[in-house]
Amino acid sequence: MEGTKMSTSRRNHLKSLLLQIAETMLEEEAREAQKEKMMYMEENCSTLCVPGSIQELQDLCRGLHKQIDLVDEERYDVEIKVSKSNKEIDDLKLMVQDLKGKFKKPALKKVRMSADAMLAALLGSKHKVSMDLRANLKQVKKEVKEEEKQTGNWRKNIEEKAGMDGRKKMFQTEA
């Protein structure tokens, strides 16, 4: 069957047959669900007979309220069980992932965003924060040292200090 191909008309005919079978199966399931619903209603819900006196009506209402409370308690218990089991399933899924050790890291996109836009995204639009970093910096004035002023040309300084005259000057200025 691998090597031979089906003709288009044969394939369409088989598809239509499958669809007809599926449609009949769905109709049968719907009928069965309706029958089950009717049987459940007959078993659990008795026919309603409206009593003539007020006292009997009040008793009927009290009985119905008790039944409603019981059903609500059962529903609540079932919801709690379902939520616990869902949480347990999630925990087990995480444990399986941990045991496998295969984490697919998504490819991250490079995003160009200014600091102001990033803060706005993190803090929300309610907070207006300006991130002007240059305004927050201290102004530092560069102090020019006296020694640097004097050392303008190093060759000239060396020639002045060379020989006996230079040494005398050096001792005279220091003393």
Solvent accessible surface area in square Angstrom, and as a share of the most:
residue,aa,sasa,rsa
1,M,178,0.79
2,E,179,0.80
3,G,76,0.73
4,T,99,0.57
5,K,193,0.82
6,M,72,0.32
7,S,66,0.42
8,T,86,0.50
9,S,83,0.54
10,R,130,0.47
11,R,109,0.40
12,N,84,0.43
13,H,99,0.44
14,L,58,0.29
15,K,117,0.50
16,S,47,0.31
17,L,72,0.36
18,L,119,0.59
19,L,127,0.63
20,Q,107,0.48
21,I,97,0.49
22,A,45,0.35
23,E,101,0.45
24,T,82,0.47
25,M,116,0.52
26,L,119,0.59
27,E,81,0.36
28,E,77,0.35
29,E,105,0.47
30,A,63,0.49
31,R,128,0.47
32,E,88,0.39
33,A,59,0.46
34,Q,100,0.44
35,K,129,0.55
36,E,116,0.52
37,K,124,0.52
38,M,101,0.45
39,M,116,0.52
40,Y,133,0.50
41,M,89,0.40
42,E,130,0.58
43,E,136,0.61
44,N,84,0.43
45,C,69,0.41
46,S,102,0.66
47,T,128,0.75
48,L,128,0.63
49,C,103,0.62
50,V,111,0.64
51,P,32,0.20
52,G,82,0.79
53,S,53,0.34
54,I,129,0.66
55,Q,108,0.48
56,E,90,0.40
57,L,69,0.34
58,Q,82,0.36
59,D,72,0.37
60,L,57,0.29
61,C,65,0.39
62,R,132,0.48
63,G,33,0.32
64,L,79,0.39
65,H,115,0.52
66,K,139,0.59
67,Q,108,0.48
68,I,95,0.48
69,D,82,0.43
70,L,107,0.53
71,V,92,0.53
72,D,59,0.31
73,E,102,0.46
74,E,112,0.50
75,R,128,0.47
76,Y,132,0.50
77,D,77,0.40
78,V,86,0.50
79,E,86,0.39
80,I,66,0.34
81,K,143,0.61
82,V,75,0.43
83,S,60,0.39
84,K,135,0.57
85,S,50,0.32
86,N,78,0.40
87,K,140,0.59
88,E,106,0.48
89,I,87,0.44
90,D,76,0.39
91,D,70,0.36
92,L,91,0.45
93,K,129,0.55
94,L,106,0.53
95,M,111,0.50
96,V,76,0.44
97,Q,87,0.39
98,D,94,0.49
99,L,152,0.76
100,K,138,0.58
101,G,48,0.46
102,K,157,0.66
103,F,120,0.50
104,K,194,0.82
105,K,180,0.76
106,P,104,0.66
107,A,102,0.79
108,L,162,0.80
109,K,178,0.75
110,K,202,0.86
111,V,105,0.60
112,R,233,0.85
113,M,88,0.39
114,S,70,0.45
115,A,47,0.36
116,D,68,0.35
117,A,46,0.36
118,M,96,0.43
119,L,43,0.21
120,A,48,0.37
121,A,73,0.57
122,L,135,0.67
123,L,83,0.41
124,G,29,0.28
125,S,96,0.62
126,K,183,0.78
127,H,102,0.46
128,K,183,0.78
129,V,69,0.40
130,S,89,0.57
131,M,75,0.34
132,D,80,0.42
133,L,105,0.52
134,R,200,0.73
135,A,75,0.58
136,N,116,0.60
137,L,122,0.61
138,K,178,0.76
139,Q,169,0.75
140,V,133,0.76
141,K,177,0.75
142,K,186,0.79
143,E,153,0.69
144,V,96,0.55
145,K,130,0.55
146,E,130,0.59
147,E,125,0.56
148,E,109,0.49
149,K,139,0.59
150,Q,138,0.61
151,T,76,0.44
152,G,69,0.66
153,N,84,0.43
154,W,158,0.55
155,R,155,0.57
156,K,119,0.50
157,N,44,0.22
158,I,102,0.52
159,E,130,0.58
160,E,86,0.39
161,K,112,0.47
162,A,63,0.49
163,G,46,0.44
164,M,131,0.59
165,D,101,0.52
166,G,1,0.01
167,R,133,0.48
168,K,114,0.48
169,K,113,0.48
170,M,70,0.31
171,F,132,0.55
172,Q,132,0.59
173,T,112,0.65
174,E,131,0.59
175,A,121,0.93
